[in-house]
Amino acid sequence: MNKLYIKNLDQNLFYKKCNSNFYKITENTFVSLYSDSGIYKIENNTLYKINFKNHDIKKIFIQNQEIWIDLSESYYKKIFSQFPNNYDFIQQKLIKYKFNDFKDYYFCIIFEENNIIDTYVEFKDSYNSQNQQFIISSFLCL
């Protein structure tokens, strides 16, 4: 899925808007490992290496708000070997919210030790579509 970031939008405000106006569809706790050999994720007692295929960030404006669209791809490879050497172990929680009427748009918040570390919107729609413009405009007006 693609990710959309609303530049300079306070992360706590993003969370409050989601929590008050949308419904929660998932809350998932996982462990991230950051090492010299890459980024890993432990979920349901399984170790995955996260691989990335990077693309340029696209910038658009919606209601005079700068929006960054990341079309990079990430995919998980199940690892059957031991943990990588020299890693940082971080427990995180991902909560996804959804508008009632908009399929394929998920408002995501990542927590680390009860602090918000990332907020973004996942989407499957095409880049800078009318639907996307409408959904983000609606969110900003809340």
C-alpha positions in Angstrom: 0.0 0.0 0.0 1.1 3.6 -0.6 1.5 6.0 2.2 0.4 9.6 2.5 1.8 12.0 5.0 0.3 15.4 6.0 3.3 17.7 6.5 3.3 19.7 9.7 0.1 18.2 11.1 0.4 17.6 14.8 0.5 13.9 15.5 -1.6 14.2 18.6 -4.2 16.1 16.6 -4.1 13.3 13.9 -4.7 10.7 16.7 -7.6 12.7 18.3 -9.3 13.2 14.9 -9.1 9.5 14.2 -10.1 8.3 17.7 -13.2 10.7 17.8 -14.4 10.4 14.2 -13.5 7.0 12.8 -13.7 3.4 13.9 -10.7 1.3 14.9 -10.2 -1.7 12.7 -7.0 -3.1 14.1 -4.6 -2.7 17.0 -1.4 -4.7 16.6 1.6 -4.9 18.8 4.9 -6.1 17.3 8.7 -5.8 17.9 11.0 -4.1 15.4 14.7 -4.9 15.3 17.1 -2.3 13.8 20.5 -3.7 12.9 23.5 -3.3 10.7 22.0 -5.9 8.3 18.6 -4.3 8.0 15.2 -3.8 9.6 13.3 -6.8 11.0 9.9 -7.3 12.5 8.8 -10.0 15.0 5.1 -10.8 14.9 3.3 -13.9 16.2 6.7 -15.4 17.1 7.9 -15.1 13.6 10.9 -13.1 12.4 10.6 -11.2 9.1 13.2 -9.1 7.3 11.7 -5.9 5.8 12.9 -5.2 2.3 12.2 -1.9 0.5 11.9 -0.8 -3.1 12.2 3.0 -2.8 10.5 5.5 -5.1 10.6 9.3 -5.1 8.3 11.2 -2.7 5.5 13.1 -4.6 4.2 16.4 -3.2 0.7 17.7 -3.7 -1.3 20.4 -1.9 -4.8 19.9 -0.5 -6.5 22.9 1.2 -3.1 24.7 1.2 -1.7 21.8 3.2 1.4 20.1 1.9 1.0 16.4 1.4 3.8 13.9 0.8 2.9 10.7 -1.0 5.4 7.8 -0.7 4.9 5.2 -3.4 7.7 3.0 -2.1 7.0 -0.6 -1.5 7.9 -2.8 1.4 7.7 -6.5 1.6 8.4 -9.1 4.3 10.6 -12.1 4.0 10.3 -14.8 6.6 13.7 -15.5 8.2 14.5 -19.0 9.5 17.9 -18.1 10.9 19.0 -16.5 14.1 18.7 -12.8 15.1 21.0 -10.4 13.4 24.1 -9.2 15.3 24.1 -5.8 17.0 20.4 -4.8 17.0 18.1 -2.4 18.8 14.9 -4.0 20.0 11.8 -1.7 20.0 8.3 -2.7 20.9 5.7 -0.8 18.8 1.9 -0.7 18.4 0.1 0.1 15.2 -3.5 1.2 15.3 -5.5 1.6 12.1 -8.7 3.6 11.8 -11.2 3.8 8.9 -13.8 6.2 7.6 -17.2 4.4 7.2 -17.6 5.2 3.6 -14.1 5.1 2.1 -12.7 1.7 1.4 -9.0 1.3 0.8 -8.0 4.3 3.0 -6.6 3.6 6.5 -5.5 6.2 9.0 -2.5 4.7 10.8 -0.8 5.6 14.0 2.4 4.0 15.4 3.2 4.2 19.1 6.4 3.4 20.8 6.2 3.3 24.7 2.9 5.2 24.5 4.4 8.0 22.4 3.2 8.6 18.9 6.2 8.2 16.5 4.4 8.1 13.1 1.1 9.0 11.5 0.1 8.4 7.9 -2.7 7.3 5.6 -2.4 4.0 3.7 -4.2 3.9 0.4 -4.6 1.7 -2.7 -6.1 4.4 -4.8 -4.1 6.1 -7.6 -1.8 8.9 -6.8 -3.5 12.3 -6.5 -7.0 11.0 -7.4 -10.2 12.9 -6.9 -11.2 10.4 -4.2 -7.9 11.1 -2.4 -8.4 14.8 -2.6 -11.9 14.5 -1.1 -10.9 12.1 1.7 -8.0 14.2 2.9 -10.0 17.4 2.6 -12.7 15.8 4.7 -10.1 14.8 7.3 -8.6 18.2 7.5 -12.0 19.8 8.0 -12.8 17.7 11.1 
